[in-house]
Amino acid sequence: MKFFSVFAPLNRWVKIIVLPMALLIPLLIAGCDDGAEEKIVSRYVAEHPSATSAEIAKATGVDEEIVKRVISKLPQPPKPEHIVLTPKELNEKHGPSVVNIYSNKALGSGVIYKSMDGYAYIITNDHVIRGASSLLVRLSDKRTLDAKMIGTDSRTDIAVLKVEGNNLQAAQFGDSSKVETGINVVAIGNPMGSENSIEDGLISKSEITAADFNGKNVNKYLQTSASINPGNSGGPLFNMYGEVIGINDMGLTKAQNMNFAIPSNKAVEIADKLIANGYVSWPYLGVEAENQQTKDGTNIILVKDIMNDSPAKKVGLQKGDIIIEVNDAQVSSVAELRDKLNNDGVGASVSINYARKTKQGYKKFNVQVKLEELPKGYYTFDWS
């Protein structure tokens, strides 16, 4: 008993100091691990500022939740809208993100959307690479890279390519919903094979529906006075802060300085789907419709044809019917109809109110339609 009493004070110190330290050591080690992981993530973000948290987690082996926490603590770079660039400065700083595209079918332009270790994704137009069996990309530093087609969508005229290489500068993409009529813009591209050419202009109209000049194309565009010539297609339209706000698509040959770019928000939405799946799934009703106007000036949607074995055919819609409402919301143009169908998506059940001419005059009817996926062979502007 006397022996144990000698060590009694020591036992008390063990309880007070040693046991708590034993509990703290694993926490300290974990903290060291977190510190190491923070350094790994921070370094990767600095080298790949456009990478997503999932891409960073995959590349570094760090848990995605830790990646998100580290990113939230990092100082945010100054927003590009704080610095207005001249066309020359813009080209020098952001021109390396623009690429020149060559195939056995056509030539065009593109812009580097995402750049990771050893490879990058490029956004361009579907019509630039459609039907091509070989694709080459030439960078602003004159390197030439083989390109692989990742996916295309003819309905929006967006395509994504993948190239392998290092030091590939990704562009900064802006919010096209904030674009205003009258702002200055610069188009960079490969018109007629004249690589890395720049054209400046204005946003003539911040939103225009192509049906205004092409009845079957109901996509929405930015209208610009910056020249878009053959070869410019697929290249970026920059605002003066160096942000891509559009993908140059086409110019009207019968008009002067009337050119169109796909809004960047739509281009990014489609590109992300192509990168993830290789294609875009579009819902469809199965009607070929056109905008018409009655004698009193009312805009209507007239059904011109019905696709065989389509949702519309299955519920009894017919040629000559007038579509009035979707889910009790009035629609007065093919663009509005397609927007509502796209918002509902494949598999959705929608309510269609329509009018049909009978011996007693026009009568209103209602059907419930389950939207299906548009068959790939019908990726045109004809069918909604």
Protein Blocks (a to p, Z undefined) as FASTA:
>chain_A
ZZmmmmmmmmmmmmmmmmmmmmmmmmmmmmmmmmmmmmmmmmmmmmmmmbcfklmmmmno
pafklmmmmmmmpccdddfklpccdfklmmmmmmmmpccdddfkbccddddfbdcehiac
ddddfklmgoiabdcdddfkopacddddfbdcfknopacdddddehiacdddddfklpce
hiacddddjeehiahiacddddfbfbdcfklmomklmcdcdddfbdcdehjgopacddfk
opafbdcfbdcfkbghiacdddfklmmmmmmmmmmnopacdddehiacdddddfkopacd
ddfbdcehifklmnopaehiacfbgghiacfbfklmmmmmmmnoghiacddddddddfko
pcddddddddddddfklmcfkbZZ
